[in-house]
Amino acid sequence: MTQTRYTHGHHETVLRSHRWRTAENSAGYLLPHLTGGQRLLDVGSGPGTITVDLAARVAPGRVTALETSAEVLELTAQAAREAGVSLELTVGDVHDLPFEDDTFDVVHAHQVLQHVADPVQALREMRRVCRPGGLVAVRDADYGAFTWYPADAVLDGWLEVYQAVARGNGGEPDAGRRLLGWALEAGFTDVEPGASAWCFATPEDRAYWCGMWADRVRESALADQAVEGDLASPADLREMAQAFRRLQDDPAGWFLVPNAEILARA
């Protein structure tokens, strides 16, 4: 049931982005609900920076990191080793989680549902493995709501290409606006929806975000898929990279990434 191809891939330009994420900048809505001793499942742990932070918050509780392959899970393991944190590592599919019912106090997924084939089934599984009264916490960006200044038609084109590639892979890049509806369809009746945003406007933040995308749009799996799918030419991708560099260098440059969040009681 999972996608056959992950839109972003695991190129260095992607990991550069994902390793920037922390529990504070990416799971702040969940942190007040965490206490020591909880058992937590992190679905789609990736390079593990959020996972390691969450483990510190629930210590001496146990944290299980789930990824789709041993290769990707090793990225999480590396982060845990560097932080001196012990994690349980599991390869599995969020559509059919390899855990018994009512196993976890908290189930967390950050920027995951936008990439899966059946988000509602994924949420059903997350609910199943969460104990009654436990918490399922999900956060996803909404690409269609990205905004930036100054306006740039080339960046408009970049967004269209990204959305086409993601949907061609079976995902939904505008997942954020759908989280609440997906949760209700999955059977949750106690859902607290919310939102927060990443804003890249200081010179340092623009250098990180725009510089990362300038590289990613030319060098990552996304670039390969855009060319293979005849959605953009290498010349188009170079022009998109240049547009990101222009935004990076503009003192008035501003880029907003809105993220929807749900806290759902099992």
C-alpha positions as a Markdown table, in Angstrom:
| # | Residue | x | y | z |
|---|---|---|---|---|
| 1 | Met | 0.0 | 0.0 | 0.0 |
| 2 | Thr | 2.9 | 2.3 | 0.4 |
| 3 | Gln | 4.3 | 4.6 | -2.3 |
| 4 | Thr | 6.8 | 2.9 | -4.6 |
| 5 | Arg | 8.9 | 6.1 | -4.6 |
| 6 | Tyr | 9.6 | 8.7 | -1.9 |
| 7 | Thr | 9.4 | 12.1 | -3.5 |
| 8 | His | 12.3 | 13.7 | -1.7 |
| 9 | Gly | 14.7 | 10.7 | -1.6 |
| 10 | His | 17.6 | 10.9 | 0.8 |
| 11 | His | 20.1 | 13.0 | -1.0 |
| 12 | Glu | 22.4 | 15.2 | 1.1 |
| 13 | Thr | 20.3 | 18.2 | 0.2 |
| 14 | Val | 17.2 | 16.5 | 1.7 |
| 15 | Leu | 19.0 | 15.3 | 4.9 |
| 16 | Arg | 20.4 | 18.9 | 5.3 |
| 17 | Ser | 16.8 | 20.0 | 5.6 |
| 18 | His | 15.5 | 17.2 | 7.8 |
| 19 | Arg | 18.5 | 17.4 | 10.2 |
| 20 | Trp | 17.5 | 21.0 | 10.9 |
| 21 | Arg | 14.3 | 19.8 | 12.5 |
| 22 | Thr | 14.1 | 19.6 | 16.3 |
| 23 | Ala | 11.3 | 18.8 | 18.7 |
| 24 | Glu | 11.2 | 22.5 | 19.5 |
| 25 | Asn | 10.8 | 23.8 | 15.9 |
| 26 | Ser | 8.8 | 20.9 | 14.6 |
| 27 | Ala | 6.8 | 19.3 | 17.4 |
| 28 | Gly | 6.2 | 22.2 | 19.8 |
| 29 | Tyr | 2.4 | 21.5 | 19.9 |
| 30 | Leu | 3.1 | 18.0 | 21.3 |
| 31 | Leu | 5.8 | 18.8 | 23.9 |
| 32 | Pro | 3.4 | 20.0 | 26.7 |
| 33 | His | 1.7 | 16.5 | 26.6 |
| 34 | Leu | 4.9 | 14.5 | 27.1 |
| 35 | Thr | 6.0 | 13.2 | 30.5 |
| 36 | Gly | 8.8 | 10.9 | 31.7 |
| 37 | Gly | 8.0 | 7.2 | 31.5 |
| 38 | Gln | 5.8 | 7.3 | 28.4 |
| 39 | Arg | 6.2 | 4.8 | 25.6 |
| 40 | Leu | 6.3 | 6.7 | 22.3 |
| 41 | Leu | 6.3 | 5.6 | 18.6 |
| 42 | Asp | 7.9 | 7.9 | 16.1 |
| 43 | Val | 6.6 | 7.1 | 12.6 |
| 44 | Gly | 9.0 | 8.1 | 9.8 |
| 45 | Ser | 11.9 | 9.0 | 12.0 |
| 46 | Gly | 14.3 | 9.8 | 9.2 |
| 47 | Pro | 17.6 | 11.3 | 10.3 |
| 48 | Gly | 16.4 | 11.1 | 13.9 |
| 49 | Thr | 16.9 | 14.6 | 15.2 |
| 50 | Ile | 13.2 | 14.9 | 16.3 |
| 51 | Thr | 13.2 | 11.3 | 17.6 |
| 52 | Val | 16.2 | 11.9 | 19.8 |
| 53 | Asp | 14.7 | 15.0 | 21.3 |
| 54 | Leu | 11.4 | 13.2 | 22.0 |
| 55 | Ala | 13.4 | 10.4 | 23.7 |
| 56 | Ala | 14.9 | 13.0 | 26.1 |
| 57 | Arg | 11.5 | 14.3 | 26.9 |
| 58 | Val | 9.9 | 10.9 | 27.8 |
| 59 | Ala | 13.0 | 9.4 | 29.5 |
| 60 | Pro | 13.1 | 6.9 | 31.1 |
| 61 | Gly | 10.3 | 5.8 | 28.9 |
| 62 | Arg | 10.9 | 3.9 | 25.7 |
| 63 | Val | 10.9 | 5.3 | 22.2 |
| 64 | Thr | 10.5 | 3.2 | 19.1 |
| 65 | Ala | 11.6 | 4.6 | 15.7 |
| 66 | Leu | 9.8 | 3.3 | 12.6 |
| 67 | Glu | 11.1 | 3.6 | 9.0 |
| 68 | Thr | 10.4 | 1.9 | 5.7 |
| 69 | Ser | 13.8 | 0.4 | 5.3 |
| 70 | Ala | 16.9 | -0.6 | 7.3 |
| 71 | Glu | 19.0 | 1.8 | 5.2 |
| 72 | Val | 16.9 | 4.8 | 6.3 |
| 73 | Leu | 16.6 | 3.5 | 9.8 |
| 74 | Glu | 20.3 | 3.5 | 10.1 |
| 75 | Leu | 20.2 | 7.3 | 9.8 |
| 76 | Thr | 18.1 | 7.4 | 12.9 |
| 77 | Ala | 20.4 | 5.0 | 14.6 |
| 78 | Gln | 23.4 | 7.2 | 13.8 |
| 79 | Ala | 21.7 | 10.2 | 15.4 |
| 80 | Ala | 20.9 | 8.1 | 18.5 |
| 81 | Arg | 24.5 | 6.9 | 18.9 |
| 82 | Glu | 25.8 | 10.5 | 18.5 |
| 83 | Ala | 23.4 | 11.7 | 21.2 |
| 84 | Gly | 24.0 | 8.7 | 23.5 |
| 85 | Val | 20.3 | 7.8 | 23.4 |
| 86 | Ser | 18.8 | 4.3 | 23.3 |
| 87 | Leu | 16.0 | 3.7 | 20.8 |
| 88 | Glu | 14.1 | 0.7 | 19.6 |
| 89 | Leu | 14.4 | 0.5 | 15.9 |
| 90 | Thr | 11.8 | -1.1 | 13.7 |
| 91 | Val | 11.3 | -1.5 | 9.9 |
| 92 | Gly | 7.7 | -1.4 | 9.0 |
| 93 | Asp | 4.8 | 0.0 | 7.0 |
| 94 | Val | 2.5 | 2.6 | 8.6 |
| 95 | His | -0.5 | 1.1 | 6.8 |
| 96 | Asp | 0.1 | -2.2 | 8.7 |
| 97 | Leu | 2.1 | -1.4 | 11.9 |
| 98 | Pro | 4.0 | -4.4 | 13.3 |
| 99 | Phe | 2.8 | -3.8 | 16.9 |
| 100 | Glu | 0.1 | -5.1 | 19.1 |
| 101 | Asp | -3.0 | -3.1 | 19.9 |
| 102 | Asp | -2.7 | -0.5 | 22.7 |
| 103 | Thr | 1.2 | -0.6 | 22.7 |
| 104 | Phe | 2.1 | 3.1 | 22.9 |
| 105 | Asp | 1.1 | 6.2 | 25.0 |
| 106 | Val | 2.0 | 8.5 | 22.2 |
| 107 | Val | 2.2 | 8.0 | 18.4 |
| 108 | His | 3.9 | 10.8 | 16.5 |
| 109 | Ala | 4.4 | 11.4 | 12.8 |
| 110 | His | 6.0 | 14.5 | 11.3 |
| 111 | Gln | 5.7 | 15.2 | 7.6 |
| 112 | Val | 4.7 | 11.6 | 6.9 |
| 113 | Leu | 1.1 | 11.5 | 5.8 |
| 114 | Gln | 1.7 | 13.6 | 2.7 |
| 115 | His | 3.9 | 10.8 | 1.4 |
| 116 | Val | 1.7 | 7.7 | 2.0 |
| 117 | Ala | -0.7 | 6.0 | -0.3 |
| 118 | Asp | -3.6 | 5.9 | 2.2 |
| 119 | Pro | -3.4 | 8.5 | 5.0 |
| 120 | Val | -6.7 | 7.4 | 6.6 |
| 121 | Gln | -5.5 | 3.8 | 6.9 |
| 122 | Ala | -2.3 | 5.1 | 8.3 |
| 123 | Leu | -4.2 | 7.0 | 11.0 |
| 124 | Arg | -6.3 | 4.0 | 11.7 |
| 125 | Glu | -3.2 | 2.0 | 12.4 |
| 126 | Met | -1.7 | 4.7 | 14.5 |
| 127 | Arg | -4.9 | 4.8 | 16.5 |
| 128 | Arg | -4.9 | 1.0 | 16.9 |
| 129 | Val | -1.5 | 0.8 | 18.4 |
| 130 | Cys | -2.1 | 3.8 | 20.8 |
| 131 | Arg | -3.6 | 2.9 | 24.2 |
| 132 | Pro | -7.1 | 4.1 | 25.0 |
| 133 | Gly | -6.7 | 7.7 | 26.1 |
| 134 | Gly | -3.3 | 8.0 | 24.5 |
| 135 | Leu | -2.3 | 10.6 | 22.0 |
| 136 | Val | -1.8 | 10.5 | 18.2 |
| 137 | Ala | 0.1 | 13.6 | 17.1 |
| 138 | Val | 0.5 | 14.4 | 13.4 |
| 139 | Arg | 2.0 | 17.5 | 11.7 |
| 140 | Asp | 2.2 | 18.0 | 7.9 |
| 141 | Ala | 3.0 | 21.0 | 5.7 |
| 142 | Asp | 0.6 | 22.3 | 3.1 |
| 143 | Tyr | 2.5 | 23.1 | -0.1 |
| 144 | Gly | -0.4 | 24.8 | -1.8 |
| 145 | Ala | -0.4 | 27.4 | 1.1 |
| 146 | Phe | 3.4 | 28.1 | 0.8 |
| 147 | Thr | 3.9 | 31.8 | 0.2 |
| 148 | Trp | 6.9 | 34.0 | -0.5 |
| 149 | Tyr | 8.0 | 37.6 | -1.3 |
| 150 | Pro | 8.9 | 39.0 | -3.7 |
| 151 | Ala | 6.6 | 37.2 | -6.1 |
| 152 | Asp | 8.4 | 35.1 | -8.7 |
| 153 | Ala | 6.8 | 33.2 | -11.6 |
| 154 | Val | 9.7 | 30.8 | -11.7 |
| 155 | Leu | 9.0 | 29.8 | -8.1 |
| 156 | Asp | 5.3 | 29.4 | -9.0 |
| 157 | Gly | 6.5 | 26.9 | -11.6 |
| 158 | Trp | 8.7 | 25.1 | -9.0 |
| 159 | Leu | 5.7 | 24.6 | -6.8 |
| 160 | Glu | 3.6 | 23.2 | -9.6 |
| 161 | Val | 6.4 | 20.8 | -10.5 |
| 162 | Tyr | 6.8 | 19.6 | -7.0 |
| 163 | Gln | 3.1 | 19.0 | -6.5 |
| 164 | Ala | 2.9 | 17.1 | -9.8 |
| 165 | Val | 5.8 | 14.9 | -8.8 |
| 166 | Ala | 4.4 | 14.2 | -5.4 |
| 167 | Arg | 1.0 | 13.3 | -6.7 |
| 168 | Gly | 2.5 | 11.2 | -9.4 |
| 169 | Asn | 4.1 | 9.2 | -6.5 |
| 170 | Gly | 0.7 | 8.7 | -4.9 |
| 171 | Gly | 1.2 | 11.4 | -2.2 |
| 172 | Glu | -0.8 | 14.5 | -1.3 |
| 173 | Pro | 1.5 | 17.6 | -1.0 |
| 174 | Asp | -1.4 | 19.7 | 0.4 |
| 175 | Ala | -1.9 | 17.3 | 3.2 |
| 176 | Gly | -2.0 | 19.9 | 5.9 |
| 177 | Arg | -5.5 | 21.1 | 5.2 |
| 178 | Arg | -6.7 | 17.5 | 5.1 |
| 179 | Leu | -5.4 | 16.3 | 8.4 |
| 180 | Leu | -8.5 | 17.0 | 10.4 |
| 181 | Gly | -10.8 | 15.3 | 7.8 |
| 182 | Trp | -8.5 | 12.3 | 7.6 |
| 183 | Ala | -8.5 | 11.9 | 11.3 |
| 184 | Leu | -12.3 | 12.0 | 11.5 |
| 185 | Glu | -12.6 | 9.5 | 8.7 |
| 186 | Ala | -10.1 | 7.3 | 10.6 |
| 187 | Gly | -12.5 | 7.1 | 13.5 |
| 188 | Phe | -11.1 | 9.7 | 15.9 |
| 189 | Thr | -13.8 | 11.7 | 17.8 |
| 190 | Asp | -11.6 | 13.8 | 20.0 |
| 191 | Val | -9.3 | 15.9 | 17.8 |
| 192 | Glu | -7.6 | 19.2 | 18.5 |
| 193 | Pro | -6.6 | 20.8 | 15.3 |
| 194 | Gly | -4.0 | 23.6 | 15.0 |
| 195 | Ala | -1.3 | 25.1 | 12.9 |
| 196 | Ser | 2.2 | 26.6 | 13.1 |
| 197 | Ala | 4.7 | 27.9 | 10.6 |
| 198 | Trp | 8.3 | 27.9 | 9.7 |
| 199 | Cys | 9.3 | 31.4 | 8.6 |
| 200 | Phe | 12.6 | 32.0 | 6.7 |
| 201 | Ala | 13.2 | 35.7 | 6.5 |
| 202 | Thr | 16.5 | 36.5 | 8.3 |
| 203 | Pro | 19.7 | 36.3 | 6.2 |
| 204 | Glu | 20.7 | 33.2 | 8.0 |
| 205 | Asp | 17.3 | 31.5 | 7.6 |
| 206 | Arg | 17.1 | 32.4 | 3.9 |
| 207 | Ala | 20.6 | 31.1 | 3.4 |
| 208 | Tyr | 19.6 | 27.8 | 4.9 |
| 209 | Trp | 16.1 | 27.3 | 3.3 |
| 210 | Cys | 16.7 | 28.9 | -0.1 |
| 211 | Gly | 20.2 | 27.5 | -0.4 |
| 212 | Met | 19.0 | 24.1 | 0.4 |
| 213 | Trp | 16.2 | 24.2 | -2.2 |
| 214 | Ala | 18.5 | 25.7 | -4.8 |
| 215 | Asp | 20.6 | 22.6 | -4.5 |
| 216 | Arg | 17.8 | 20.2 | -4.0 |
| 217 | Val | 15.9 | 21.3 | -7.1 |
| 218 | Arg | 18.9 | 20.3 | -9.2 |
| 219 | Glu | 20.5 | 17.4 | -7.4 |
| 220 | Ser | 18.0 | 15.3 | -5.5 |
| 221 | Ala | 15.5 | 12.6 | -6.4 |
| 222 | Leu | 12.9 | 15.3 | -7.0 |
| 223 | Ala | 15.1 | 16.7 | -9.8 |
| 224 | Asp | 15.4 | 13.3 | -11.4 |
| 225 | Gln | 11.7 | 12.6 | -11.2 |
| 226 | Ala | 10.8 | 16.0 | -12.7 |
| 227 | Val | 13.0 | 15.3 | -15.7 |
| 228 | Glu | 12.0 | 11.7 | -16.1 |
| 229 | Gly | 8.3 | 12.7 | -15.9 |
| 230 | Asp | 8.8 | 15.4 | -18.5 |
| 231 | Leu | 7.6 | 18.0 | -16.0 |
| 232 | Ala | 10.8 | 20.1 | -16.2 |
| 233 | Ser | 14.0 | 20.2 | -18.2 |
| 234 | Pro | 17.4 | 20.5 | -16.7 |
| 235 | Ala | 17.4 | 24.1 | -17.9 |
| 236 | Asp | 14.1 | 24.7 | -16.1 |
| 237 | Leu | 15.6 | 23.3 | -12.9 |
| 238 | Arg | 18.6 | 25.5 | -13.2 |
| 239 | Glu | 16.3 | 28.5 | -13.6 |
| 240 | Met | 14.4 | 27.5 | -10.4 |
| 241 | Ala | 17.7 | 27.2 | -8.5 |
| 242 | Gln | 18.6 | 30.7 | -9.6 |
| 243 | Ala | 15.2 | 31.9 | -8.4 |
| 244 | Phe | 15.9 | 30.5 | -5.0 |
| 245 | Arg | 19.3 | 32.2 | -4.9 |
| 246 | Arg | 17.6 | 35.5 | -5.8 |
| 247 | Leu | 15.2 | 35.1 | -2.9 |
| 248 | Gln | 18.1 | 34.2 | -0.7 |
| 249 | Asp | 20.1 | 37.3 | -1.6 |
| 250 | Asp | 17.1 | 39.7 | -1.4 |
| 251 | Pro | 17.1 | 41.7 | 1.9 |
| 252 | Ala | 13.3 | 41.7 | 1.8 |
| 253 | Gly | 13.1 | 38.0 | 0.9 |
| 254 | Trp | 10.5 | 36.1 | 3.0 |
| 255 | Phe | 9.3 | 32.5 | 2.7 |
| 256 | Leu | 6.5 | 30.9 | 4.8 |
| 257 | Val | 5.8 | 27.2 | 5.3 |
| 258 | Pro | 2.5 | 26.6 | 7.1 |
| 259 | Asn | 2.1 | 23.3 | 8.9 |
| 260 | Ala | -1.2 | 21.8 | 10.1 |
| 261 | Glu | -1.2 | 19.8 | 13.4 |
| 262 | Ile | -3.6 | 17.5 | 15.1 |
| 263 | Leu | -3.7 | 16.0 | 18.6 |
| 264 | Ala | -6.1 | 13.1 | 18.5 |
| 265 | Arg | -7.1 | 11.0 | 21.5 |
| 266 | Ala | -7.3 | 7.3 | 20.9 |
